[in-house]
Amino acid sequence: MKKLNNFIFDEKLNEFAKCFVVLNSTRIEKDLLVFYFEKSSQIFDILITLSYLEIVNLPTQIIANTLDEFYEILAKFYIYKGEQIPKEISLGEKAVSNVKQFKEIVPYLKINKDIEKFYYTYLLIKSLRKLCPWDSKQTHESLIPELVEEPLECVEEIKKQNPKGVEEELGDVLLQILLHAEIGSETNEFTLGSISDALFNKMYERHPHVFKETKEKSPEAVLNDWENNKKKKKHLNISKILSSFITTVDLQEEAKYIGLEFRNKEEIYDKILEELNEAKKATPDKIKEEIGDLLFSVINLARYLQIDPAHALFISYQKFMERVKKFKALSKEEQQDIDKAWEKIKKDEQ
C-alpha cells in the first residue's frame, strides 16, 4: 500500500478508504462511493474530482493498473494545481513522458469558477447519498416538506432585502434540487443532465422573441406569449396550495408563542364545524372568505397534531389522482354506476 495525503494505492480494496476513483476496468459491486473514469479521455473530470476529494479530505483509493499509473495521475494533479510534484512521487520513463506532454496542455485546462464550485457541490451531494445515514435514506416523498419550505424561506429573506439571507436560502433550494436529481439518477428516473436538458429546451421554446423572431416585442407581449406557452401544457398544479399551507403553519406557530393557542384538539374540531356551518350559510360575496377560514382551521388542526398539512394534502392528491386513472381505465359500462365503480376502486386498494 502507498499513501500520499488522502490518496491511497492498494492492490485490494482498502478498508480505510471511503471513496474509490477507478481508472481501469475494475467494477466494485459493493454499495460504495465510486467514481468511474476513462483515464485517457476524462482527464479533466478526474482532476476536478481529485480537487474536490482533496478539499473534503476524504480517504480515497485510486484504483489503477500499476503504482506507476497511480503516481502519474497524482503528478498531473499537482501540475494542474500549479504545485511542485512531491518527492514521494516516483515516475517511470513512460510516465515521465506523459507528464511532460501534460504540462504543455495544462494552461488550456481552465474552468469557470462558478461552474467549478457547482461541480464540487454536486460531488458533495453524491458523497452524502452514499456516506451519510440521513441523506442516504431520503426519497422524493420524504423531502417534499423541505422542497416546499425552502423556497418560502428564500422569499422571506428577499422581502427583508437581506442579500446574505437570500444567498443562504438559495443554497438550501439548490440542495433540494441536487438531492432530487441524485435520487432520480440512482433510480434511473432522470439525471441532473436530463433536468438541465428539459429546462434548456423549455426556456428556448418559450423565448421565440429572443431566439427565433427578429421583431422586438414589448414586455407585455412577451408575458402574454409566456402564459400562452404555459397553457399548452394542461396539468393540475398544487404547488401554490402547498406553499400557502407552509406559510399558514408558520403564522400559527408564531401565534402559539404569544398565547394564541387552542387548549385541546376538541376545541379545534368545534372551530372547524363552526367554520363549516358559516361556509354553508355564506352569501356569494362572502363564500371565499369563509372557505379560507375553514381551510385555516383545518391546517391548524394538522399543526396541533404535528402533521405536515402540505404533505398530508399531497398524499391525498396522489391517492385521488391514482383513483381517477383507474376510473378512466374502466369500460364505459362500468363507469355508468359511478358510486359502485368508485367503491370498488377504493376496496381494491385495501
BABA-543027 format. One record per residue: residue number from 0; residue in one letter; x, y, z of N, C-alpha, C in turn. Coordinates in steps of 0.02 Angstrom, whole numbers, plus 50000, padded with zeros to 5 digits. Layout:
<batis>
   k r n_east n_north  n_up ca_east ca_north ca_up c_east c_north  c_up
 NUM A      X       Y     Z       X        Y     Z      X       Y     Z
...
</batis>
This chain:
<batis>
   k r n_east n_north  n_up ca_east ca_north ca_up c_east c_north  c_up
   0 M  50042   49940 50000   50000    50000 50000  50044   50063 50000
   1 K  50024   50112 49960   50057    50177 49960  50005   50231 49974
   2 K  50026   50284 50008   49979    50337 50026  50013   50404 50019
   3 L  49977   50451 49988   50000    50520 49981  49943   50566 49998
   4 N  49949   50600 50055   49894    50641 50082  49833   50597 50091
   5 N  49776   50613 50059   49717    50572 50069  49708   50520 50014
   6 F  49757   50513 49969   49752    50467 49912  49792   50403 49925
   7 I  49761   50346 49910   49788    50281 49927  49794   50238 49864
   8 F  49849   50200 49861   49855    50147 49810  49862   50082 49847
   9 D  49822   50033 49827   49824    49967 49858  49802   49916 49806
  10 E  49829   49856 49810   49811    49804 49761  49743   49773 49776
  11 K  49717   49784 49836   49650    49761 49853  49611   49820 49882
  12 L  49545   49812 49890   49505    49867 49917  49529   49883 49988
  13 N  49546   49946 49997   49573    49968 50061  49517   49980 50111
  14 E  49524   49951 50170   49470    49956 50220  49461   50026 50248
  15 F  49513   50068 50241   49509    50136 50268  49482   50187 50217
  16 A  49477   50166 50154   49454    50211 50102  49378   50221 50107
  17 K  49355   50283 50100   49284    50298 50098  49260   50311 50028
  18 C  49307   50322 49982   49290    50337 49913  49339   50300 49868
  19 F  49316   50284 49807   49357    50248 49759  49354   50282 49690
  20 V  49413   50299 49664   49417    50327 49597  49447   50274 49552
  21 V  49406   50248 49505   49426    50191 49465  49449   50215 49396
  22 L  49512   50198 49379   49542    50219 49315  49552   50162 49267
  23 N  49528   50103 49285   49534    50045 49240  49466   50011 49234
  24 S  49466   49948 49215   49402    49913 49202  49372   49882 49265
  25 T  49402   49894 49322   49376    49865 49384  49305   49889 49399
  26 R  49263   49844 49421   49195    49861 49442  49186   49840 49514
  27 I  49162   49886 49555   49154    49873 49627  49080   49858 49640
  28 E  49066   49798 49664   48997    49777 49673  48964   49807 49735
  29 K  49004   49821 49786   48976    49847 49848  48945   49916 49837
  30 D  48898   49933 49881   48865    49998 49877  48908   50051 49910
  31 L  48961   50071 49874   49010    50119 49900  49011   50181 49857
  32 L  49046   50232 49880   49054    50293 49841  49109   50282 49790
  33 V  49090   50275 49727   49137    50258 49674  49128   50306 49615
  34 F  49185   50329 49589   49185    50370 49528  49225   50332 49475
  35 Y  49191   50315 49420   49223    50279 49365  49244   50327 49311
  36 F  49304   50317 49284   49330    50361 49232  49367   50322 49178
  37 E  49365   50348 49117   49410    50326 49064  49472   50369 49069
  38 K  49528   50341 49089   49587    50379 49105  49611   50423 49047
  39 S  49605   50397 48987   49633    50432 48929  49588   50490 48905
  40 S  49522   50483 48914   49476    50532 48885  49442   50578 48936
  41 Q  49449   50564 49000   49413    50603 49051  49461   50636 49100
  42 I  49520   50655 49076   49571    50682 49121  49546   50743 49159
  43 F  49508   50787 49125   49484    50848 49158  49436   50831 49215
  44 D  49389   50786 49202   49342    50764 49254  49379   50732 49313
  45 I  49431   50693 49298   49470    50661 49351  49503   50714 49395
  46 L  49533   50764 49364   49569    50815 49401  49523   50856 49446
  47 I  49463   50873 49420   49416    50912 49461  49390   50870 49519
  48 T  49378   50805 49505   49355    50760 49558  49408   50752 49612
  49 L  49471   50744 49592   49525    50739 49641  49531   50804 49681
  50 S  49520   50861 49649   49521    50926 49684  49468   50927 49739
  51 Y  49408   50904 49722   49354    50902 49771  49373   50855 49829
  52 L  49398   50796 49812   49414    50746 49864  49470   50771 49909
  53 E  49515   50810 49882   49568    50839 49924  49539   50893 49970
  54 I  49493   50934 49944   49462    50986 49985  49426   50957 50045
  55 V  49387   50904 50034   49348    50874 50088  49389   50822 50128
  56 N  49450   50810 50104   49497    50766 50139  49468   50696 50150
  57 L  49436   50670 50098   49405    50604 50103  49456   50550 50084
  58 P  49469   50502 50128   49516    50448 50112  49494   50412 50048
  59 T  49535   50416 49996   49515    50395 49929  49566   50346 49900
  60 Q  49541   50288 49880   49584    50240 49846  49579   50251 49771
  61 I  49636   50264 49739   49638    50270 49667  49655   50201 49639
  62 I  49608   50173 49603   49618    50105 49576  49645   50110 49505
  63 A  49710   50096 49499   49744    50097 49434  49777   50030 49423
  64 N  49801   50018 49362   49831    49953 49347  49897   49943 49383
  65 T  49935   49998 49390   50001    49992 49421  50014   50052 49467
  66 L  50064   50045 49509   50085    50100 49552  50109   50159 49511
  67 D  50140   50145 49454   50165    50198 49411  50107   50241 49384
  68 E  50050   50208 49367   49992    50245 49343  49962   50288 49399
  69 F  49964   50262 49459   49941    50299 49518  49983   50362 49527
  70 Y  50049   50355 49524   50093    50413 49532  50085   50462 49473
  71 E  50074   50435 49414   50067    50479 49355  50006   50525 49362
  72 I  49949   50497 49382   49889    50538 49388  49896   50590 49443
  73 L  49931   50572 49498   49942    50620 49551  49992   50674 49529
  74 A  50041   50656 49489   50088    50705 49463  50051   50756 49419
  75 K  50007   50732 49377   49967    50777 49335  49921   50821 49378
  76 F  49896   50792 49432   49852    50829 49478  49890   50888 49509
  77 Y  49951   50877 49531   49990    50931 49561  50009   50984 49509
  78 I  50023   50962 49449   50038    51010 49395  49977   51052 49380
  79 Y  49919   51020 49378   49856    51054 49365  49843   51108 49418
  80 K  49861   51093 49481   49852    51141 49536  49905   51195 49536
  81 G  49956   51187 49494   50011    51236 49493  50060   51226 49549
  82 E  50066   51165 49574   50111    51150 49629  50168   51104 49607
  83 Q  50220   51102 49646   50276    51057 49633  50256   50985 49645
  84 I  50282   50940 49604   50268    50869 49614  50306   50846 49676
  85 P  50271   50817 49725   50305    50795 49787  50361   50744 49773
  86 K  50411   50745 49815   50468    50699 49806  50447   50627 49814
  87 E  50393   50615 49850   50370    50545 49860  50347   50512 49795
  88 I  50331   50553 49745   50306    50526 49681  50366   50507 49637
  89 S  50370   50443 49623   50425    50416 49582  50395   50393 49515
  90 L  50417   50423 49460   50388    50409 49395  50434   50367 49352
  91 G  50404   50319 49316   50441    50279 49268  50452   50319 49204
  92 E  50488   50290 49158   50506    50325 49096  50444   50346 49056
  93 K  50396   50300 49048   50336    50315 49010  50295   50369 49045
  94 A  50289   50365 49111   50251    50414 49149  50283   50483 49144
  95 V  50350   50486 49144   50385    50550 49138  50368   50583 49072
  96 S  50367   50543 49018   50350    50569 48952  50278   50594 48950
  97 N  50232   50556 48979   50161    50576 48980  50151   50641 49020
  98 V  50185   50646 49077   50179    50705 49119  50208   50766 49082
  99 K  50262   50756 49046   50293    50811 49007  50244   50838 48955
 100 Q  50209   50792 48921   50159    50812 48871  50101   50848 48905
 101 F  50083   50824 48964   50027    50854 49000  50042   50927 49019
 102 K  50103   50941 49037   50123    51009 49055  50108   51059 48999
 103 E  50112   51036 48938   50101    51080 48880  50028   51100 48872
 104 I  49982   51057 48895   49911    51072 48885  49878   51102 48947
 105 V  49912   51099 49004   49883    51124 49067  49858   51196 49063
 106 P  49894   51241 49030   49869    51310 49026  49801   51316 48994
 107 Y  49781   51265 48955   49716    51268 48920  49661   51233 48960
 108 L  49679   51201 49016   49629    51167 49057  49602   51215 49109
 109 K  49559   51259 49087   49529    51308 49131  49453   51297 49135
 110 I  49425   51314 49192   49353    51307 49201  49327   51369 49237
 111 N  49267   51390 49218   49234    51446 49251  49227   51430 49326
 112 K  49246   51477 49369   49247    51465 49441  49178   51449 49468
 113 D  49126   51481 49442   49058    51465 49464  49040   51393 49448
 114 I  49058   51371 49387   49044    51302 49367  49084   51253 49410
 115 E  49146   51272 49425   49188    51229 49467  49157   51220 49536
 116 K  49134   51275 49567   49103    51271 49633  49040   51229 49631
 117 F  49001   51237 49577   48940    51198 49570  48957   51123 49565
 118 Y  49009   51107 49528   49029    51037 49520  49051   51007 49586
 119 Y  49087   51046 49626   49107    51023 49692  49045   51007 49735
 120 T  48996   51052 49732   48934    51042 49771  48897   50980 49747
 121 Y  48895   50971 49682   48864    50911 49652  48898   50847 49677
 122 L  48965   50848 49679   49002    50790 49703  48991   50780 49778
 123 L  48983   50834 49815   48969    50830 49887  48903   50794 49899
 124 I  48852   50811 49860   48787    50779 49868  48791   50705 49852
 125 K  48828   50688 49799   48838    50617 49782  48871   50581 49840
 126 S  48919   50614 49872   48955    50584 49928  48907   50573 49987
 127 L  48866   50623 50002   48820    50618 50059  48769   50562 50048
 128 R  48748   50552 49987   48699    50500 49972  48727   50430 49987
 129 K  48792   50423 49985   48824    50359 50000  48849   50354 50072
 130 L  48871   50410 50101   48907    50407 50164  48868   50432 50225
 131 C  48815   50471 50215   48777    50499 50271  48714   50457 50283
 132 P  48705   50431 50344   48646    50389 50359  48580   50424 50345
 133 W  48576   50490 50359   48513    50526 50348  48502   50538 50274
 134 D  48552   50567 50240   48544    50584 50169  48531   50521 50127
 135 S  48562   50466 50144   48556    50406 50103  48486   50376 50107
 136 K  48448   50391 50160   48382    50362 50169  48326   50405 50137
 137 Q  48343   50465 50116   48291    50510 50090  48265   50487 50023
 138 T  48201   50502 50012   48167    50487 49948  48135   50551 49922
 139 H  48109   50549 49861   48072    50607 49835  48016   50626 49883
 140 E  47981   50575 49909   47924    50588 49952  47944   50617 50020
 141 S  47997   50590 50050   48017    50614 50116  48042   50685 50115
 142 L  48065   50708 50056   48093    50775 50051  48041   50828 50030
 143 I  47979   50807 50021   47927    50855 50000  47922   50915 50047
 144 P  47920   50906 50113   47914    50965 50157  47971   51015 50146
 145 E  48032   50990 50140   48089    51036 50129  48085   51070 50061
 146 L  48062   51032 50011   48057    51059 49943  48007   51116 49940
 147 V  47955   51112 49981   47905    51165 49984  47929   51223 50027
 148 E  47960   51206 50084   47977    51256 50135  48036   51300 50115
 149 E  48088   51271 50085   48149    51309 50072  48138   51369 50026
 150 P  48100   51362 49970   48087    51421 49929  48050   51476 49966
 151 L  48005   51456 50012   47968    51506 50050  48013   51544 50098
 152 E  48062   51509 50127   48110    51543 50171  48153   51592 50130
 153 C  48166   51574 50068   48203    51619 50024  48162   51681 50009
 154 V  48097   51671 49998   48052    51727 49985  48053   51776 50044
 155 E  48053   51748 50105   48053    51790 50164  48117   51833 50167
 156 E  48174   51804 50149   48237    51842 50150  48237   51896 50096
 157 I  48206   51881 50039   48201    51931 49986  48158   51989 50009
 158 K  48103   51973 50043   48059    52026 50069  48096   52070 50121
 159 K  48141   52038 50158   48180    52075 50208  48236   52116 50176
 160 Q  48247   52105 50110   48302    52136 50073  48369   52120 50107
 161 N  48377   52056 50122   48436    52031 50157  48477   51987 50108
 162 P  48525   52015 50072   48564    51976 50023  48597   51914 50051
 163 K  48625   51919 50111   48658    51861 50141  48608   51806 50156
 164 G  48550   51826 50180   48497    51777 50192  48473   51744 50128
 165 V  48465   51785 50076   48444    51758 50010  48497   51709 49985
 166 E  48560   51727 49992   48615    51683 49970  48611   51615 50005
 167 E  48601   51617 50071   48598    51554 50110  48537   51513 50090
 168 E  48480   51545 50083   48418    51508 50067  48419   51481 49996
 169 L  48449   51518 49949   48456    51492 49881  48500   51429 49882
 170 G  48549   51428 49926   48590    51368 49934  48548   51309 49957
 171 D  48502   51322 50003   48457    51269 50028  48411   51244 49972
 172 V  48388   51291 49929   48347    51271 49872  48388   51228 49824
 173 L  48450   51249 49811   48494    51210 49767  48507   51141 49795
 174 L  48513   51136 49861   48523    51071 49894  48465   51024 49876
 175 Q  48404   51049 49880   48346    51008 49864  48347   50984 49791
 176 I  48366   51029 49746   48369    51011 49675  48421   50956 49664
 177 L  48480   50964 49695   48533    50915 49685  48516   50848 49717
 178 L  48483   50850 49775   48463    50788 49808  48413   50749 49765
 179 H  48363   50784 49740   48313    50750 49698  48344   50725 49633
 180 A  48390   50763 49605   48425    50742 49544  48464   50678 49556
 181 E  48499   50675 49613   48539    50616 49629  48495   50555 49643
 182 I  48440   50566 49679   48393    50511 49691  48365   50485 49625
 183 G  48347   50532 49580   48322    50512 49514  48374   50473 49474
 184 S  48437   50493 49481   48491    50458 49446  48499   50387 49472
 185 E  48495   50379 49538   48503    50313 49569  48447   50265 49549
 186 T  48388   50292 49538   48330    50251 49521  48316   50249 49446
 187 N  48363   50278 49407   48357    50280 49334  48294   50316 49310
 188 E  48272   50366 49349   48213    50405 49329  48235   50465 49285
 189 F  48286   50500 49308   48313    50557 49272  48381   50574 49302
 190 T  48416   50620 49271   48482    50640 49296  48485   50717 49297
 191 L  48538   50742 49327   48549    50814 49326  48554   50839 49254
 192 G  48584   50798 49211   48590    50815 49140  48523   50818 49105
 193 S  48480   50770 49118   48414    50769 49086  48370   50826 49111
 194 I  48378   50843 49176   48342    50900 49204  48364   50964 49169
 195 S  48430   50971 49160   48457    51030 49127  48434   51034 49055
 196 D  48433   50977 49021   48410    50975 48951  48337   50997 48946
 197 A  48295   50971 48991   48224    50988 48990  48214   51063 49002
 198 L  48252   51090 49050   48247    51162 49064  48271   51203 49005
 199 F  48327   51182 48976   48354    51218 48918  48303   51220 48861
 200 N  48275   51162 48845   48227    51157 48790  48165   51198 48804
 201 K  48140   51196 48865   48080    51233 48883  48091   51308 48877
 202 M  48147   51332 48905   48161    51403 48903  48174   51427 48831
 203 Y  48206   51385 48792   48218    51402 48722  48152   51409 48684
 204 E  48107   51361 48694   48043    51363 48658  47999   51420 48682
 205 R  48005   51440 48745   47963    51493 48772  47990   51563 48758
 206 H  48046   51567 48724   48076    51632 48708  48089   51640 48633
 207 P  48037   51629 48593   48046    51638 48521  48066   51709 48502
 208 H  48045   51758 48544   48062    51828 48530  48137   51841 48538
 209 V  48172   51795 48571   48245    51802 48579  48282   51761 48527
 210 F  48260   51698 48517   48299    51652 48476  48272   51641 48405
 211 K  48208   51658 48393   48179    51642 48328  48154   51703 48289
 212 E  48123   51749 48324   48093    51806 48290  48142   51865 48287
 213 T  48136   51903 48235   48180    51961 48227  48147   52025 48251
 214 K  48081   52025 48255   48045    52085 48277  48045   52089 48353
 215 E  48064   52146 48379   48064    52156 48452  47993   52160 48478
 216 K  47983   52137 48541   47917    52139 48572  47920   52177 48637
 217 S  47862   52203 48657   47858    52239 48720  47857   52188 48777
 218 P  47873   52209 48838   47870    52163 48896  47801   52132 48904
 219 E  47748   52171 48889   47680    52145 48896  47667   52088 48846
 220 A  47692   52097 48785   47682    52046 48733  47721   51983 48750
 221 V  47781   51992 48778   47822    51935 48798  47787   51895 48852
 222 L  47758   51929 48902   47722    51896 48956  47662   51858 48929
 223 N  47627   51888 48882   47569    51856 48852  47588   51791 48816
 224 D  47644   51794 48778   47669    51734 48744  47688   51680 48794
 225 W  47720   51700 48849   47741    51653 48901  47681   51616 48930
 226 E  47628   51654 48946   47569    51623 48975  47535   51576 48925
 227 N  47534   51596 48862   47504    51553 48811  47542   51488 48803
 228 N  47608   51492 48806   47650    51432 48802  47639   51386 48861
 229 K  47631   51416 48920   47619    51375 48980  47552   51339 48975
 230 K  47502   51372 48945   47435    51343 48940  47433   51283 48893
 231 K  47485   51276 48851   47487    51219 48806  47495   51154 48844
 232 K  47522   51158 48905   47530    51100 48948  47475   51101 49000
 233 K  47427   51056 48994   47372    51054 49042  47390   51007 49099
 234 H  47394   51033 49159   47408    50991 49217  47382   51025 49280
 235 L  47371   50985 49331   47348    51011 49395  47409   51032 49435
 236 N  47410   51095 49456   47467    51121 49493  47445   51138 49564
 237 I  47473   51101 49612   47454    51114 49682  47511   51148 49720
 238 S  47562   51170 49685   47620    51199 49719  47601   51261 49760
 239 K  47557   51304 49732   47537    51364 49768  47498   51346 49831
 240 I  47457   51293 49826   47419    51272 49885  47466   51247 49939
 241 L  47513   51205 49919   47560    51177 49968  47601   51232 50001
 242 S  47624   51280 49962   47666    51334 49990  47625   51378 50038
 243 S  47562   51389 50022   47521    51430 50066  47507   51393 50132
 244 F  47504   51326 50129   47496    51287 50190  47555   51297 50237
 245 I  47615   51294 50209   47676    51302 50249  47677   51372 50281
 246 T  47661   51423 50241   47660    51491 50268  47609   51498 50324
 247 T  47551   51467 50316   47498    51470 50367  47521   51438 50432
 248 V  47554   51380 50426   47579    51346 50486  47630   51390 50522
 249 D  47674   51422 50485   47723    51467 50516  47689   51523 50556
 250 L  47636   51551 50526   47599    51604 50560  47565   51578 50623
 251 Q  47536   51518 50618   47502    51489 50676  47552   51472 50731
 252 E  47612   51451 50714   47663    51437 50763  47684   51501 50800
 253 E  47689   51556 50761   47706    51621 50792  47651   51641 50842
 254 A  47588   51631 50822   47532    51648 50866  47533   51606 50929
 255 K  47553   51544 50922   47556    51498 50980  47602   51526 51035
 256 Y  47658   51554 51015   47708    51577 51063  47691   51643 51097
 257 I  47636   51674 51074   47613    51734 51110  47546   51720 51145
 258 G  47531   51654 51150   47473    51634 51189  47410   51621 51150
 259 L  47411   51632 51084   47351    51620 51043  47350   51548 51020
 260 E  47330   51504 51065   47330    51432 51050  47268   51399 51082
 261 F  47242   51349 51048   47186    51311 51075  47210   51267 51133
 262 R  47167   51254 51180   47186    51215 51239  47189   51140 51224
 263 N  47148   51117 51176   47149    51047 51158  47121   51039 51087
 264 K  47128   50979 51060   47107    50967 50990  47031   50971 50982
 265 E  46994   50955 51037   46921    50958 51032  46897   51029 51016
 266 E  46932   51079 51044   46914    51148 51029  46924   51164 50955
 267 I  46975   51133 50925   46988    51145 50854  46934   51111 50812
 268 Y  46914   51049 50833   46860    51014 50797  46797   51057 50797
 269 D  46782   51087 50855   46722    51130 50861  46729   51191 50815
 270 K  46790   51218 50812   46802    51277 50770  46792   51259 50696
 271 I  46814   51199 50677   46805    51178 50607  46731   51172 50591
 272 L  46692   51142 50637   46620    51135 50625  46587   51204 50621
 273 E  46610   51250 50663   46583    51318 50662  46596   51351 50594
 274 E  46658   51344 50570   46676    51375 50506  46639   51341 50448
 275 L  46629   51275 50454   46592    51239 50402  46520   51264 50397
 276 N  46489   51274 50454   46420    51300 50455  46416   51370 50426
 277 E  46467   51411 50441   46468    51479 50414  46477   51478 50338
 278 A  46517   51429 50314   46526    51423 50242  46461   51402 50208
 279 K  46423   51358 50241   46359    51336 50214  46310   51394 50206
 280 K  46311   51441 50254   46263    51496 50255  46289   51558 50218
 281 A  46350   51556 50196   46382    51616 50168  46348   51639 50103
 282 T  46345   51703 50095   46320    51733 50032  46376   51730 49980
 283 P  46359   51736 49916   46411    51732 49863  46470   51778 49873
 284 D  46458   51837 49900   46513    51884 49909  46557   51868 49970
 285 K  46534   51820 50012   46571    51802 50073  46599   51731 50072
 286 I  46578   51691 50022   46596    51620 50023  46671   51609 50020
 287 K  46707   51650 49981   46780    51641 49976  46813   51651 50044
 288 E  46792   51702 50079   46820    51716 50145  46806   51659 50194
 289 E  46744   51632 50192   46725    51579 50238  46762   51514 50222
 290 I  46772   51500 50158   46811    51441 50138  46883   51448 50164
 291 G  46909   51509 50159   46976    51523 50185  46981   51510 50260
 292 D  46930   51532 50297   46929    51521 50370  46925   51446 50386
 293 L  46886   51410 50346   46880    51338 50356  46947   51303 50345
 294 L  46980   51320 50290   47045    51291 50275  47096   51308 50329
 295 F  47093   51370 50352   47139    51392 50405  47132   51350 50467
 296 S  47070   51333 50484   47057    51293 50544  47079   51221 50535
 297 V  47069   51194 50475   47091    51125 50462  47168   51121 50465
 298 I  47202   51171 50438   47275    51173 50441  47298   51178 50514
 299 N  47261   51217 50553   47277    51225 50624  47272   51158 50661
 300 L  47222   51118 50642   47215    51052 50673  47276   51008 50656
 301 A  47295   51009 50593   47353    50970 50572  47415   50992 50611
 302 R  47425   51057 50616   47483    51083 50653  47481   51060 50726
 303 Y  47422   51064 50756   47414    51045 50827  47431   50971 50837
 304 L  47413   50929 50787   47426    50857 50791  47495   50839 50766
 305 Q  47535   50891 50749   47604    50883 50724  47605   50844 50659
 306 I  47558   50860 50616   47555    50831 50548  47570   50887 50498
 307 D  47614   50873 50451   47629    50922 50399  47569   50925 50351
 308 P  47530   50980 50351   47469    50982 50309  47485   50979 50235
 309 A  47542   51008 50215   47560    51007 50144  47574   50936 50121
 310 H  47609   50899 50163   47624    50829 50146  47561   50787 50147
 311 A  47517   50799 50197   47455    50762 50202  47411   50773 50140
 312 L  47407   50837 50118   47368    50852 50059  47399   50819 49997
 313 F  47465   50819 49994   47498    50789 49936  47483   50714 49932
 314 I  47482   50681 49990   47465    50609 49992  47395   50598 49965
 315 S  47347   50640 49988   47278    50634 49964  47273   50649 49890
 316 Y  47311   50699 49868   47312    50718 49797  47336   50659 49755
 317 Q  47390   50626 49777   47415    50568 49740  47366   50511 49740
 318 K  47334   50499 49797   47286    50445 49803  47227   50457 49757
 319 F  47201   50518 49757   47144    50534 49714  47163   50530 49640
 320 M  47224   50553 49624   47247    50551 49555  47250   50479 49529
 321 E  47275   50433 49572   47279    50362 49553  47210   50333 49543
 322 R  47163   50353 49586   47095    50327 49580  47061   50352 49516
 323 V  47075   50414 49499   47047    50441 49436  47075   50404 49376
 324 K  47140   50387 49378   47170    50349 49324  47136   50281 49317
 325 K  47124   50248 49374   47091    50183 49373  47020   50188 49347
 326 F  46985   50242 49366   46917    50252 49342  46916   50261 49266
 327 K  46963   50300 49241   46967    50311 49169  46980   50247 49130
 328 A  47015   50200 49164   47033    50137 49131  46974   50088 49128
 329 L  46921   50103 49166   46862    50059 49165  46825   50065 49099
 330 S  46785   50015 49085   46744    50017 49024  46688   50068 49033
 331 K  46659   50090 48978   46604    50139 48979  46546   50112 49020
 332 E  46535   50047 49015   46480    50016 49051  46492   50020 49127
 333 E  46554   50006 49148   46571    50008 49219  46567   50079 49247
 334 Q  46582   50127 49204   46582    50196 49227  46512   50224 49236
 335 Q  46462   50189 49211   46393    50214 49216  46371   50222 49288
 336 D  46387   50171 49329   46371    50174 49400  46432   50200 49437
 337 I  46437   50266 49443   46497    50298 49471  46510   50276 49543
 338 D  46457   50276 49584   46467    50259 49655  46494   50188 49663
 339 K  46465   50141 49626   46487    50071 49631  46559   50063 49606
 340 A  46574   50097 49551   46642    50093 49523  46693   50122 49571
 341 W  46675   50178 49600   46721    50212 49646  46734   50171 49709
 342 E  46681   50141 49736   46689    50099 49795  46732   50038 49780
 343 K  46725   50011 49720   46765    49952 49701  46839   49971 49697
 344 I  46853   50030 49668   46923    50053 49664  46952   50061 49733
 345 K  46914   50090 49779   46938    50100 49847  46948   50033 49882
 346 K  46903   49986 49871   46907    49921 49903  46969   49882 49878
 347 D  46985   49889 49814   47043    49855 49785  47109   49879 49814
 348 E  47108   49938 49843   47169    49966 49872  47185   49936 49940
 349 Q  47135   49905 49971   47144    49879 50039  47182   49814 50040
</batis>
